[in-house]
Amino acid sequence: MSRSRRSFDPAALAALRSMTVAETPRLYVAVDAGVVELVVTGARWYDTRAKKGGGGAIDLTMHLCGLDFVGAVKRLS
């Protein structure tokens, strides 16, 4: 069985190889007696240890502080 070989434009390959990869920041937040590792992309966040994520400050405050929606909004206000 023979494979047909495709060739790519060398300039296109060079452009692809030189592209930068966007990094997703990891934040380490001290909460009570522990530390939470968060991966953040825009407004979205993910707690790598709790395997839980969400979006925005209200969700994050609810998660980190163990608050309900009303409590989180009051805390942020």
C-alpha positions as CSV (number, residue, x, y, z in Angstrom):
1,M,0.0,0.0,0.0
2,S,1.5,3.3,-1.0
3,R,0.9,6.6,0.7
4,S,0.6,9.8,-1.3
5,R,2.9,12.4,0.1
6,R,1.7,16.0,0.5
7,S,4.0,18.9,0.7
8,F,3.3,22.1,2.5
9,D,4.4,25.5,1.6
10,P,7.7,26.2,3.5
11,A,6.6,29.8,4.3
12,A,3.3,28.5,5.8
13,L,5.2,26.0,7.9
14,A,7.6,28.6,9.1
15,A,4.7,30.9,10.1
16,L,3.0,28.1,12.0
17,R,6.2,27.1,13.8
18,S,6.8,30.7,14.9
19,M,3.3,31.2,16.4
20,T,3.2,31.8,20.1
21,V,1.1,29.8,22.3
22,A,-1.1,31.8,24.7
23,E,-0.5,30.9,28.3
24,T,-3.3,30.3,30.7
25,P,-2.3,31.9,34.1
26,R,-2.5,29.9,37.2
27,L,-3.2,31.8,40.4
28,Y,-2.6,30.5,43.9
29,V,-5.0,32.0,46.4
30,A,-4.7,31.5,50.1
31,V,-8.1,30.8,51.6
32,D,-8.5,30.1,55.3
33,A,-5.9,27.5,56.1
34,G,-5.4,26.2,52.5
35,V,-4.3,27.3,49.1
36,V,-6.5,27.1,45.9
37,E,-4.9,26.7,42.5
38,L,-7.0,28.5,39.9
39,V,-6.6,28.4,36.1
40,V,-8.0,31.6,34.7
41,T,-9.0,32.4,31.1
42,G,-10.8,35.7,30.8
43,A,-13.7,35.7,33.2
44,R,-13.7,31.9,33.4
45,W,-11.9,30.1,36.3
46,Y,-11.2,26.5,37.2
47,D,-10.1,25.2,40.6
48,T,-7.7,22.4,39.7
49,R,-7.9,20.7,43.1
50,A,-11.6,20.8,43.6
51,K,-12.2,20.1,39.9
52,K,-14.9,22.8,39.8
53,G,-15.1,25.9,37.7
54,G,-17.3,28.9,36.8
55,G,-17.4,32.3,35.4
56,G,-17.2,35.7,37.0
57,A,-16.5,37.2,40.4
58,I,-19.8,36.1,41.9
59,D,-19.2,32.4,41.1
60,L,-15.6,32.6,42.3
61,T,-16.6,34.3,45.6
62,M,-19.3,31.7,46.2
63,H,-16.7,28.9,45.6
64,L,-13.8,30.4,47.6
65,C,-15.9,31.7,50.5
66,G,-18.6,29.0,50.7
67,L,-21.3,31.6,50.2
68,D,-24.7,31.4,48.4
69,F,-25.5,33.9,45.6
70,V,-26.9,36.6,47.9
71,G,-24.0,36.3,50.3
72,A,-21.5,36.5,47.5
73,V,-23.1,39.6,46.0
74,K,-23.2,41.3,49.4
75,R,-19.5,40.4,50.0
76,L,-18.5,41.9,46.7
77,S,-20.6,45.0,47.1
